[in-house]
Amino acid sequence: MTGKRGRPRNVETQNAILTAAYELLLEHGFASVTIEKIAERAQVSKATIYKWWPNKGAVIMDGYMHEATARLPLPDTGSVFEDIELHASNLARFLTSREGKVITEIIGEGQSDPALAVEYQTRYIQPRRREAWGIIEKGVERGDLKPDCDIALCIDLIYGSIFYRMLVSGEPMEDGYVNRVVTSLFDGIRK
């Protein structure tokens, strides 16, 4: 969460704002949420919100991530295959939940709102990508994967297929789908 320099944030106030943003997002959808509604629900001034966040997209994405992070733990089983499968499966399961489907709305809104696109890319997509990068990189370092493994391409193949189903094809994310994707990829990159 990016805030301006100065007095530290009051944690209770910050949490009230993040919770209000998240609840309103789930109740009404991104387009209907306003800074005024967040301030009213959190019982703070609009100035307080604008002091800590540059725009509606930023506070909503932080509220969303505040709630979602606990549901997307970073696995460390000692097996790169199991870790990446768990990471991707957790993401797929979350994205198909009621809360997770909100991200499709945010991505859709971001197509015509460049500021929102920057917010979801920096606050949602890039952190998940860095987590996946770390998992695969650890597998390369341990010698489980080929040393010339193209990590960026691996991430695109695994997570791109999840987002493709979610945003484009509409095909269900049935049990075993992520396992088949990861297995197919790992057949080509295992050492």
Contact map, one row per residue, 1 for C-alpha under 8 A:
11100000000000000000000000000000000000000000000000000000000001000000000000000000000000000000000000000000000000000000000000000000000000000000000000000000000000000000000000000000000000000000000
11110000000000000000000000000000000000000000000000011000000000000000000000000000000000000000000000000000000000000000000000000000000000000000000000000000000000000000000000000000000000000000000
11111000000000000000000000000000000000000000000000111000000000000000000000000000000000000000000000000000000000000000000000000000000000000000000000000000000000000000000000000000000000000000000
01111100000000000000000000000000000000000000000000110000000000000000000000000000000000000000000000000000000000000000000000000000000000000000000000000000000000000000000000000000000000000000000
00111111000000000000000000000000000000000000000000000000000000000000000000000000000000000000000000000000000000000000000000000000000000000000000000000000000000000000000000000000000000000000000
00011111000000000000000000000000000000000000000000000000000000000000000000000000000000000000000000000000000000000000000000000000000000000000000000000000000000000000000000000000000000000000000
00001111100000000000000000000000000000000000000000000000000000000000000000000000000000000000000000000000000000000000000000000000000000000000000000000000000000000000000000000000000000000000000
00001111110000000000000000000000000000000000000000000000000000000000000000000000000000000000000000000000000000000000000000000000000000000000000000000000000000000000000000000000000000000000000
00000011111011000000000000000000000000000000000000000000000000000000000000000000000000000000000000000000000000000000000000000000000000000000000000000000000000000000000000000000000000000000000
00000001111111000000000000000000000000000000000000000000000000000000000000000000000000000000000000000000000000000000000000000000000000000000000000000000000000000000000000000000000000000000000
00000000111111100000000000000000000000000000000000000000000000000000000000000000000000000000000000000000000000000000000000000000000000000000000000000000000000000000000000000000000000000000000
00000000011111110000000000000000000000000000000000000000000000000000000000000000000000000000000000000000000000000000000000000000000000000000000000000000000000000000000000000000000000000000000
00000000111111111000000000000000000000000101000000000000000000000000000000000000000000000000000000000000000000000000000000000000000000000000000000000000000000000000000000000000000000000000000
00000000111111111100000000000000000000000000000000000000000000000000000000000000000000000000000000000000000000000000000000000000000000000000000000000000000000000000000000000000000000000000000
00000000001111111110000000000000000000000000000000000000000000000000000000000000000000000000000000000000000000000000000000000000000000000000000000000000000000000000000000000000000000000000000
00000000000111111111000000000000000000000100000000000000000000000000000000000000000000000000000000000000000000000000000000000000000000000000000000000000000000000000000000000000000000000000000
00000000000011111111100000000000000001101101000010000000000000100000000000000000000000000000000000000000000000000000000000000000000000000000000000000000000000000000000000000000000000000000000
00000000000001111111110000000000000000000000000000000000001101110100000000000000000000000000000000000000000000000000000000000000000000000000000000000000000000000000000000000000000000000000000
00000000000000111111111000000000000000000100000000000000000000100010000000000000000000000000000000000000000000000000000000000000000000000000000000000000000000000000000000000000000000000000000
00000000000000011111111100000000000001101100000000000000000000100000000000000000000000000000000000000000000000000000000000000000000000000000000000000000000000000000000000000000000000000000000
00000000000000001111111110000000100001000000000000000000001100110000000000000000000000000000000000000000000000000000000000000000000000000000000000000000000000000000000000000000000000000000000
00000000000000000111111111000000000000000000000000000000000100110010000000000000000000000000000000000000000000000000000000000000000000000000000000000000000000000000000000000000000000000000000
00000000000000000011111111100000000000000000000000000000000000000000000000000000000000000000000000000000000000000000000000000000000000000000000000000000000000000000000000000000000000000000000
00000000000000000001111111111000100011000000000000000000000000000000000000000000000000000000000000000000000000000000000000000000000000000000000000000000000000000000000000000000000000000000000
00000000000000000000111111111101100000000000000000000000000100000000000000000000000000000000000000000100000000000000000000000000000000000000000000000000000000000000000000000000000000000000000
00000000000000000000011111111000000000000000000000000000000000000000000000000000000000000000000000100100000000000000000000000000000000000000000000000000000000000000000000000000000000000000000
00000000000000000000001111111000000000000000000000000000000000000000000000000000000000000000000000000000000000000000000000000000000000000000000000000000000000000000000000000000000000000000000
00000000000000000000000111111111100000000000000000000000000000000000000000000000000000000000000000000000000000000000000000000000000000000000000000000000000000000000000000000000000000000000000
00000000000000000000000111111111100000000000000000000000000000000000000000000000000000000000000000000100100000000000000000000000000000000000000000000000000000000000000000000000000000000000000
00000000000000000000000010011111100000000000000000000000000000000000000000000000000000000000000000000000110010000000000000000000000000000000000000000000000000000000000000000000000000000000000
00000000000000000000000000011111100000000000000000000000000000000000000000000000000000000000000000000000000010000000000000000000000000000000000000000000000000000000000000000000000000000000000
00000000000000000000000010011111110000000000000000000000000000000000000000000000000000000000000000000000000000000000000000000000000000000000000000000000000000000000000000000000000000000000000
00000000000000000000100110011111111011000000000000000000000000000000000000000000000000000000000000000000000000000000000000000000000000000000000000000000000000000000000000000000000000000000000
00000000000000000000000000000001111111000000000000000001000000000000000000000000000000000000000000000000000000000000000000000000000000000000000000000000000000000000000000000000000000000000000
00000000000000000000000000000000111111100000010010000001000000000000000000000000000000000000000000000000000000000000000000000000000000000000000000000000000000000000000000000000000000000000000
00000000000000000000000000000000011111110000010000000000000000000000000000000000000000000000000000000000000000000000000000000000000000000000000000000000000000000000000000000000000000000000000
00000000000000000000000100000000111111111000000000000000000000000000000000000000000000000000000000000000000000000000000000000000000000000000000000000000000000000000000000000000000000000000000
00000000000000001001100100000000111111111100000000000000000000000000000000000000000000000000000000000000000000000000000000000000000000000000000000000000000000000000000000000000000000000000000
00000000000000001001000000000000001111111111110010000000000000000000000000000000000000000000000000000000000000000000000000000000000000000000000000000000000000000000000000000000000000000000000
00000000000000000000000000000000000111111111100000000000000000000000000000000000000000000000000000000000000000000000000000000000000000000000000000000000000000000000000000000000000000000000000
00000000000000001001000000000000000011111111000000000000000000000000000000000000000000000000000000000000000000000000000000000000000000000000000000000000000000000000000000000000000000000000000
00000000000010011011000000000000000001111111000000000000000000000000000000000000000000000000000000000000000000000000000000000000000000000000000000000000000000000000000000000000000000000000000
00000000000000000000000000000000000000111111100000000000000000000000000000000000000000000000000000000000000000000000000000000000000000000000000000000000000000000000000000000000000000000000000
00000000000010001000000000000000000000111111110110000000000000000000000000000000000000000000000000000000000000000000000000000000000000000000000000000000000000000000000000000000000000000000000
00000000000000000000000000000000000000110011111110000000000000000000000000000000000000000000000000000000000000000000000000000000000000000000000000000000000000000000000000000000000000000000000
00000000000000000000000000000000001100100001111111000000000000000000000000000000000000000000000000000000000000000000000000000000000000000000000000000000000000000000000000000000000000000000000
00000000000000000000000000000000000000000000111111100000000000000000000000000000000000000000000000000000000000000000000000000000000000000000000000000000000000000000000000000000000000000000000
00000000000000000000000000000000000000000001111111110000000000000000000000000000000000000000000000000000000000000000000000000000000000000000000000000000000000000000000000000000000000000000000
00000000000000001000000000000000001000100001111111111000001000000000000000000000000000000000000000000000000000000000000000000000000000000000000000000000000000000000000000000000000000000000000
00000000000000000000000000000000000000000000011111111110000000000000000000000000000000000000000000000000000000000000000000000000000000000000000000000000000000000000000000000000000000000000000
00110000000000000000000000000000000000000000001111111100000000000000000000000000000000000000000000000000000000000000000000000000000000000000000000000000000000000000000000000000000000000000000
01110000000000000000000000000000000000000000000111111100000000000000000000000000000000000000000000000000000000000000000000000000000000000000000000000000000000000000000000000000000000000000000
01100000000000000000000000000000000000000000000011111111011000000000000000000000000000000000000000000000000000000000000000000000000000000000000000000000000000000000000000000000000000000000000
00000000000000000000000000000000000000000000000001111111011000000000000000000000000000000000000000000000000000000000000000000000000000000000000000000000000000000000000000000000000000000000000
00000000000000000000000000000000000000000000000001001111111000000000000000000000000000000000000000000000000000000000000000000000000000000000000000000000000000000000000000000000000000000000000
00000000000000000000000000000000011000000000000000001111111100000000000000000000000000000000000000000000000000000000000000000000000000000000000000000000000000000000000000000000000000000000000
00000000000000000000000000000000000000000000000000000011111110000000000000000000000000000000000000000000000000000011001100000000000000000000000000000000000000000000000000000000000000000000000
00000000000000000000000000000000000000000000000000001111111111000000000000000000000000000000000000000000000000000001001000000000000000000000000000000000000000000000000000000000000000000000000
00000000000000000100100000000000000000000000000010001111111111100000000000000000000000000000000000000000000000000000000000000000000000000000000000000000000000000000000000000000000000000000000
00000000000000000100110010000000000000000000000000000001111111110000000000000000000000000000000000000000000000000000000000000000000000000000000000000000000000000000000000000000000000000000000
00000000000000000000000000000000000000000000000000000000111111111000000000000000000000000000000000000000000000000000001100110000000000000000000000000000000000000000000000000000000000000000000
10000000000000000100000000000000000000000000000000000000011111111100000000000000000000000000000000000000000000000000000000100000000000000000000000000000000000000000000000000000000000000000000
00000000000000001111110000000000000000000000000000000000001111111110000000000000000000000000000000000000000000000000000000000000000000000000000000000000000000000000000000000000000000000000000
00000000000000000100110000000000000000000000000000000000000111111111000000000000000000000000000000000000000000000000000000000000000000000000000000000000000000000000000000000000000000000000000
00000000000000000000000000000000000000000000000000000000000011111111100000000000000000000000000000000000000000000000000000110000000000000000000000000000000000000000000000000000000000000000000
00000000000000000100000000000000000000000000000000000000000001111111110000000000000000000000000000000000000000000000000000000000000000000000000000000000000000000000000000000000000000000000000
00000000000000000010010000000000000000000000000000000000000000111111111000000000000000000000000000000000000000000000000000000000000000000000000000000000000000000000000000000000000000000000000
00000000000000000000000000000000000000000000000000000000000000011111111100000000000000000000000000000000000000000000000000000000000000000000000000000000000000000000000000000000000000000000000
00000000000000000000000000000000000000000000000000000000000000001111111110000000000000000000000000000000000000000000000000000000000000000000000000000000000000000000000000000000000000000000000
00000000000000000000000000000000000000000000000000000000000000000111111110000000000000000000000000000000000000000000000000000000000000000000000000000000000000000000000000000000000000000000000
00000000000000000000000000000000000000000000000000000000000000000011111110000000000000000100010000000000000000000000000000000000000000000000000000000000000000000000000000000000000000000000000
00000000000000000000000000000000000000000000000000000000000000000001111111000000000000100110010000000000000000000000000000000000000000000000000000000000000000000000000000000000000000000000000
00000000000000000000000000000000000000000000000000000000000000000000111111100000000000100000000000000000000000000000000000000000000000000000000000000000000000000000000000000000000000000000000
00000000000000000000000000000000000000000000000000000000000000000000000111110000000000100000000000000000000000000000000000000000001000000000000000000000000000000000000000000000000000000000000
00000000000000000000000000000000000000000000000000000000000000000000000011111000001101100000000000000000000000000000000000000000000000000000000000000000000000000000000000000000000000000000000
00000000000000000000000000000000000000000000000000000000000000000000000001111110001000000000000000000000000000000000000000000000000000000000000000000000000000000000000000000000000000000000000
00000000000000000000000000000000000000000000000000000000000000000000000000111111011000000000000000000000000000000000000000000000000000000000000000000000000000000000000000000000000000000000000
00000000000000000000000000000000000000000000000000000000000000000000000000011111001000000000000000000000000000000000000000000000000000000000000000000000000000000000000000000000000000000000000
00000000000000000000000000000000000000000000000000000000000000000000000000011111111000000000000000000000000000000000000000000000000000000010000000000000000000000000000000000000000000000000000
00000000000000000000000000000000000000000000000000000000000000000000000000001111111100000000000000000000000000000000000000000000000000110110000100000000000000000000000000000000000000000000000
00000000000000000000000000000000000000000000000000000000000000000000000000000011111110000000000000000000000000000000000000000000000000000000000000000000000000000000000000000000000001000100000
00000000000000000000000000000000000000000000000000000000000000000000000000001011111111000000000000000000000000000000000000000000000000000000000000000000000000000000000000000000000000000000000
00000000000000000000000000000000000000000000000000000000000000000000000000111111111111100000000000000000000000000000000000000000000000100000000000000000000000000000000000000000000000000000000
00000000000000000000000000000000000000000000000000000000000000000000000000100001111111110000000000000000000000000000000000000000000100110000000000000000000000000000000000000000000001000000000
00000000000000000000000000000000000000000000000000000000000000000000000000000000111111111000000000000000000000000000000000000000000000000000000000000000000000000000000000000000011001000000000
00000000000000000000000000000000000000000000000000000000000000000000000000100000011111111100000000000000000000000000000000000000000000000000000000000000000000000000000000000000000000000000000
00000000000000000000000000000000000000000000000000000000000000000000000111100000001111111110000000000000000000000000000000000000000100000000000000000000000000000000000000000000000000000000000
00000000000000000000000000000000000000000000000000000000000000000000000000000000000111111111000000000000000000000000000000000000000000000000000000000000000001100000000000000000010000000000000
00000000000000000000000000000000000000000000000000000000000000000000000000000000000011111111100000000000000000000000000000000000000000000000000000000000000000000000000000000000011000000000000
00000000000000000000000000000000000000000000000000000000000000000000001100000000000001111111110000000000000000000000000000000000000000000000000000000000000000000000000000000000000000000000000
00000000000000000000000000000000000000000000000000000000000000000000000100000000000000111111111000000000000000000000000000000000000000000000000000000000000000000000000000000000000000000000000
00000000000000000000000000000000000000000000000000000000000000000000000000000000000000011111111100000000000000000000000000000000000000000000000000000000000000000100000000001000010000000000000
00000000000000000000000000000000000000000000000000000000000000000000000000000000000000001111111110000000000000000000000000000000000000000000000000000000000000000000000000000000000000000000000
00000000000000000000000000000000000000000000000000000000000000000000001100000000000000000111111110110000000000000000000000000000000000000000000000000000000000000000000000000000000000000000000
00000000000000000000000000000000000000000000000000000000000000000000000000000000000000000011111111111010000000000000000000000000000000000000000000000000000000000000010000000000000000000000000
00000000000000000000000000000000000000000000000000000000000000000000000000000000000000000001111111011000000000000000000000000000000000000000000000000000000000000000010000001000000000000000000
00000000000000000000000000000000000000000000000000000000000000000000000000000000000000000000111111111000000000000000000000000000000000000000000000000000000000000000000000000000000000000000000
00000000000000000000000000000000000000000000000000000000000000000000000000000000000000000000001111111100000000000000000000000000000000000000000000000000000000000000000000000000000000000000000
00000000000000000000000001000000000000000000000000000000000000000000000000000000000000000000011011111110000000000000000000000000000000000000000000000000000000000000000000000000000000000000000
00000000000000000000000000000000000000000000000000000000000000000000000000000000000000000000011111111111000000000000000000000000000000000000000000000000000000000000000000000000000000000000000
00000000000000000000000000000000000000000000000000000000000000000000000000000000000000000000001111111111100000000000000000000000000000000000000000000000000000000000000000000000000000000000000
00000000000000000000000011001000000000000000000000000000000000000000000000000000000000000000000001111111110000000000000000000000000000000000000000000000000000000000000000000000000000000000000
00000000000000000000000000000000000000000000000000000000000000000000000000000000000000000000001000111111111000000000000000000000000000000000000000000000000000000000000000000000000000000000000
00000000000000000000000000000000000000000000000000000000000000000000000000000000000000000000000000011111111100000000000000000000000000000000000000000000000000000000011000000000000000000000000
00000000000000000000000000001100000000000000000000000000000000000000000000000000000000000000000000001111111110000000000000000000000000000000000000000000000000000000000000000000000000000000000
00000000000000000000000000000100000000000000000000000000000000000000000000000000000000000000000000000111111111000001000100000000000000000000000000000000000000000000000000000000000000000000000
00000000000000000000000000000000000000000000000000000000000000000000000000000000000000000000000000000011111111100000100100000000000000000000000000000000000000000000000000000000000000000000000
00000000000000000000000000000000000000000000000000000000000000000000000000000000000000000000000000000001111111110000000000000000000000000000000000000000000000000000000000000000000000000000000
00000000000000000000000000000110000000000000000000000000000000000000000000000000000000000000000000000000111111111001100000000000000000000000000000000000000000000000000000000000000000000000000
00000000000000000000000000000000000000000000000000000000000000000000000000000000000000000000000000000000011111111111100000000000000000000000000000000000000000000000000000000000000000000000000
00000000000000000000000000000000000000000000000000000000000000000000000000000000000000000000000000000000001111111100100000000000000000000000000000000000000000000000000000000000000000000000000
00000000000000000000000000000000000000000000000000000000000000000000000000000000000000000000000000000000000111111100000000000000000000000000000000000000000000000000000000000000000000000000000
00000000000000000000000000000000000000000000000000000000000000000000000000000000000000000000000000000000000011111111100000000000000000000000000000000000000000000000000000000000000000000000000
00000000000000000000000000000000000000000000000000000000000000000000000000000000000000000000000000000000000001111111110000000000000000000000000000000000000000000000000000000000000000000000000
00000000000000000000000000000000000000000000000000000000100000000000000000000000000000000000000000000000000001001111111000000000000000000000000000000000000000000000000000000000000000000000000
00000000000000000000000000000000000000000000000000000000110000000000000000000000000000000000000000000000010011001111111100000000000000000000000000000000000000000000000000000000000000000000000
00000000000000000000000000000000000000000000000000000000000000000000000000000000000000000000000000000000001011101111111110000000000000000000000000000000000000000000000000000000000000000000000
00000000000000000000000000000000000000000000000000000000000000000000000000000000000000000000000000000000000000000111111111000000000000000000000000000000000000000000000000000000000000000000000
00000000000000000000000000000000000000000000000000000000110010000000000000000000000000000000000000000000000000000011111111110000000000000000000000000000000000000000000000000000000000000000000
00000000000000000000000000000000000000000000000000000000100010000000000000000000000000000000000000000000011000000001111111111000000000000000000000000000000000000000000000000000000000000000000
00000000000000000000000000000000000000000000000000000000000000000000000000000000000000000000000000000000000000000000111111111100000000000000000000000000000000000000000000000000000000000000000
00000000000000000000000000000000000000000000000000000000000000000000000000000000000000000000000000000000000000000000011111111110000000000000000000000000000000000000000000000000000000000000000
00000000000000000000000000000000000000000000000000000000000011001000000000000000000000000000000000000000000000000000001111111110000000000000000000000000000000000000000000000000000000000000000
00000000000000000000000000000000000000000000000000000000000010001000000000000000000000000000000000000000000000000000001111111111000000000000000000000000000000000000000000000000000000000000000
00000000000000000000000000000000000000000000000000000000000000000000000000000000000000000000000000000000000000000000000111111111100000000000000000000000000000000000000000000000000000000000000
00000000000000000000000000000000000000000000000000000000000000000000000000000000000000000000000000000000000000000000000011111111110000000000000000000000000000000000000000000000000000000000000
00000000000000000000000000000000000000000000000000000000000000000000000000000000000000000000000000000000000000000000000001111111111000000000000000000000000000000000000000000000000000000000000
00000000000000000000000000000000000000000000000000000000000000000000000000000000000000000000000000000000000000000000000000011111111100000000000000000000000000000000000000000000000000000000000
00000000000000000000000000000000000000000000000000000000000000000000000000000000000000000000000000000000000000000000000000001111111110000000000000000000001000000000000000000000000000000000000
00000000000000000000000000000000000000000000000000000000000000000000000000000000000000000000000000000000000000000000000000000111111111000000000000000000000000000000000000000000000000000000000
00000000000000000000000000000000000000000000000000000000000000000000000001000000000000000000000000000000000000000000000000000011111111100000000000000000000000000000000000000000000000000000000
00000000000000000000000000000000000000000000000000000000000000000000000000000000000100100000000000000000000000000000000000000001111111110000000000000000001000000000000000000000000000000000000
00000000000000000000000000000000000000000000000000000000000000000000000000000000000000000000000000000000000000000000000000000000111111111000000000000011001000000000000000000000000000000000000
00000000000000000000000000000000000000000000000000000000000000000000000000000000000000000000000000000000000000000000000000000000011111111100000000000000000000000000000000000000000000000000000
00000000000000000000000000000000000000000000000000000000000000000000000000000001001100000000000000000000000000000000000000000000001111111110000000000000000000000000000000000000000000000000000
00000000000000000000000000000000000000000000000000000000000000000000000000000001000100000000000000000000000000000000000000000000000111111111000000000010000000000000000000000000000000000000000
00000000000000000000000000000000000000000000000000000000000000000000000000000000000000000000000000000000000000000000000000000000000011111111100000000010000000000000000000000000000000000000000
00000000000000000000000000000000000000000000000000000000000000000000000000000001000000000000000000000000000000000000000000000000000001111111110000000000000000000000000000000000000000000000000
00000000000000000000000000000000000000000000000000000000000000000000000000000011000000000000000000000000000000000000000000000000000000111111111110000000000000000000000000000000000000000000000
00000000000000000000000000000000000000000000000000000000000000000000000000000000000000000000000000000000000000000000000000000000000000011111111111101000000000000000000000000000000000000000000
00000000000000000000000000000000000000000000000000000000000000000000000000000000000000000000000000000000000000000000000000000000000000001111111100100000000000000000000000000000000000000000000
00000000000000000000000000000000000000000000000000000000000000000000000000000000000000000000000000000000000000000000000000000000000000000111111110000000000000000000000000000000000000000000000
00000000000000000000000000000000000000000000000000000000000000000000000000000000000000000000000000000000000000000000000000000000000000000011111111100000000000000000000000000000000000000000001
00000000000000000000000000000000000000000000000000000000000000000000000000000001000000000000000000000000000000000000000000000000000000000011111111000000000000000000000000000000000000000000011
00000000000000000000000000000000000000000000000000000000000000000000000000000000000000000000000000000000000000000000000000000000000000000011011111101000000000000000000000000000000000000000111
00000000000000000000000000000000000000000000000000000000000000000000000000000000000000000000000000000000000000000000000000000000000000000001001111111000000000000000000000000000000000000000111
00000000000000000000000000000000000000000000000000000000000000000000000000000000000000000000000000000000000000000000000000000000000000000001101011111000000000000000000000000000000000000000001
00000000000000000000000000000000000000000000000000000000000000000000000000000000000000000000000000000000000000000000000000000000000000000000000001111100000000000000000000000000000000000000000
00000000000000000000000000000000000000000000000000000000000000000000000000000000000000000000000000000000000000000000000000000000000000000001000011111110010000000000000000000000000000000000100
00000000000000000000000000000000000000000000000000000000000000000000000000000000000000000000000000000000000000000000000000000000000000000000000000011111110000000000000000000000000000000000000
00000000000000000000000000000000000000000000000000000000000000000000000000000000000000000000000000000000000000000000000000000000000010011000000000001111111000000000000000000000000000000000000
00000000000000000000000000000000000000000000000000000000000000000000000000000000000000000000000000000000000000000000000000000000000010000000000000000111111100000000000000000000000000000000000
00000000000000000000000000000000000000000000000000000000000000000000000000000000000000000000000000000000000000000000000000000000000000000000000000000111111110000000000000000000000000000000000
00000000000000000000000000000000000000000000000000000000000000000000000000000000000000000000000000000000000000000000000000000000000000000000000000001111111111000000000000000000000000001000000
00000000000000000000000000000000000000000000000000000000000000000000000000000000000000000000000000000000000000000000000000000000100110000000000000000011111111110000000000000000000000000000000
00000000000000000000000000000000000000000000000000000000000000000000000000000000000000000000000000000000000000000000000000000000000000000000000000000001111111111000000000000000000000000000000
00000000000000000000000000000000000000000000000000000000000000000000000000000000000000000000000000000000000000000000000000000000000000000000000000000000111111111000000000000000000000001000000
00000000000000000000000000000000000000000000000000000000000000000000000000000000000000010000000000000000000000000000000000000000000000000000000000000000011111111100000000000000010011001000000
00000000000000000000000000000000000000000000000000000000000000000000000000000000000000010000000000000000000000000000000000000000000000000000000000000000001111111110000000000000000000000000000
00000000000000000000000000000000000000000000000000000000000000000000000000000000000000000000000000000000000000000000000000000000000000000000000000000000001111111111000000000000000000000000000
00000000000000000000000000000000000000000000000000000000000000000000000000000000000000000000000000000000000000000000000000000000000000000000000000000000000111111111100000000000000010000000000
00000000000000000000000000000000000000000000000000000000000000000000000000000000000000000001000000000000000000000000000000000000000000000000000000000000000001111111110000001000010000000000000
00000000000000000000000000000000000000000000000000000000000000000000000000000000000000000000000000000000000000000000000000000000000000000000000000000000000000111111111100000000000000000000000
00000000000000000000000000000000000000000000000000000000000000000000000000000000000000000000000000000000000000000000000000000000000000000000000000000000000000011111111110000000000000000000000
00000000000000000000000000000000000000000000000000000000000000000000000000000000000000000000000000000000000000000000000000000000000000000000000000000000000000001111111111111000000000000000000
00000000000000000000000000000000000000000000000000000000000000000000000000000000000000000000001100000001000000000000000000000000000000000000000000000000000000000111111111111000000000000000000
00000000000000000000000000000000000000000000000000000000000000000000000000000000000000000000000000000001000000000000000000000000000000000000000000000000000000000011111111000000000000000000000
00000000000000000000000000000000000000000000000000000000000000000000000000000000000000000000000000000000000000000000000000000000000000000000000000000000000000000011111111000000000000000000000
00000000000000000000000000000000000000000000000000000000000000000000000000000000000000000000000000000000000000000000000000000000000000000000000000000000000000000001111111100000000000000000000
00000000000000000000000000000000000000000000000000000000000000000000000000000000000000000000000000000000000000000000000000000000000000000000000000000000000000000000111111110000000000000000000
00000000000000000000000000000000000000000000000000000000000000000000000000000000000000000000000000000000000000000000000000000000000000000000000000000000000000000000110011111000000000000000000
00000000000000000000000000000000000000000000000000000000000000000000000000000000000000000000000000000000000000000000000000000000000000000000000000000000000000000000110001111100000000000000000
00000000000000000000000000000000000000000000000000000000000000000000000000000000000000000001000100000000000000000000000000000000000000000000000000000000000000000100110000111110100000000000000
00000000000000000000000000000000000000000000000000000000000000000000000000000000000000000000000000000000000000000000000000000000000000000000000000000000000000000000000000011111100000000000000
00000000000000000000000000000000000000000000000000000000000000000000000000000000000000000000000000000000000000000000000000000000000000000000000000000000000000000000000000001111110000000000000
00000000000000000000000000000000000000000000000000000000000000000000000000000000000000000000000000000000000000000000000000000000000000000000000000000000000000000000000000000111111100000000000
00000000000000000000000000000000000000000000000000000000000000000000000000000000000000000000000000000000000000000000000000000000000000000000000000000000000000000000000000001111111110000000000
00000000000000000000000000000000000000000000000000000000000000000000000000000000000010011001000000000000000000000000000000000000000000000000000000000000000001000100000000000011111111000000000
00000000000000000000000000000000000000000000000000000000000000000000000000000000000010001000000000000000000000000000000000000000000000000000000000000000000000000000000000000001111111100000000
00000000000000000000000000000000000000000000000000000000000000000000000000000000000000000000000000000000000000000000000000000000000000000000000000000000000000000000000000000001111111110000000
00000000000000000000000000000000000000000000000000000000000000000000000000000000000000000000000000000000000000000000000000000000000000000000000000000000000001001000000000000000111111111000000
00000000000000000000000000000000000000000000000000000000000000000000000000000000100110000000000000000000000000000000000000000000000000000000000000000000000001000000000000000000011111111100000
00000000000000000000000000000000000000000000000000000000000000000000000000000000000000000000000000000000000000000000000000000000000000000000000000000000000000000000000000000000001111111110000
00000000000000000000000000000000000000000000000000000000000000000000000000000000000000000000000000000000000000000000000000000000000000000000000000000000000000000000000000000000000111111111000
00000000000000000000000000000000000000000000000000000000000000000000000000000000000000000000000000000000000000000000000000000000000000000000000000000000010011000000000000000000000011111111100
00000000000000000000000000000000000000000000000000000000000000000000000000000000100000000000000000000000000000000000000000000000000000000000000000000000000000000000000000000000000001111111110
00000000000000000000000000000000000000000000000000000000000000000000000000000000000000000000000000000000000000000000000000000000000000000000000000000000000000000000000000000000000000111111110
00000000000000000000000000000000000000000000000000000000000000000000000000000000000000000000000000000000000000000000000000000000000000000000000000000000000000000000000000000000000000011111110
00000000000000000000000000000000000000000000000000000000000000000000000000000000000000000000000000000000000000000000000000000000000000000000000011001000000000000000000000000000000000001111111
00000000000000000000000000000000000000000000000000000000000000000000000000000000000000000000000000000000000000000000000000000000000000000000000111000000000000000000000000000000000000000111111
00000000000000000000000000000000000000000000000000000000000000000000000000000000000000000000000000000000000000000000000000000000000000000000001111100000000000000000000000000000000000000000111
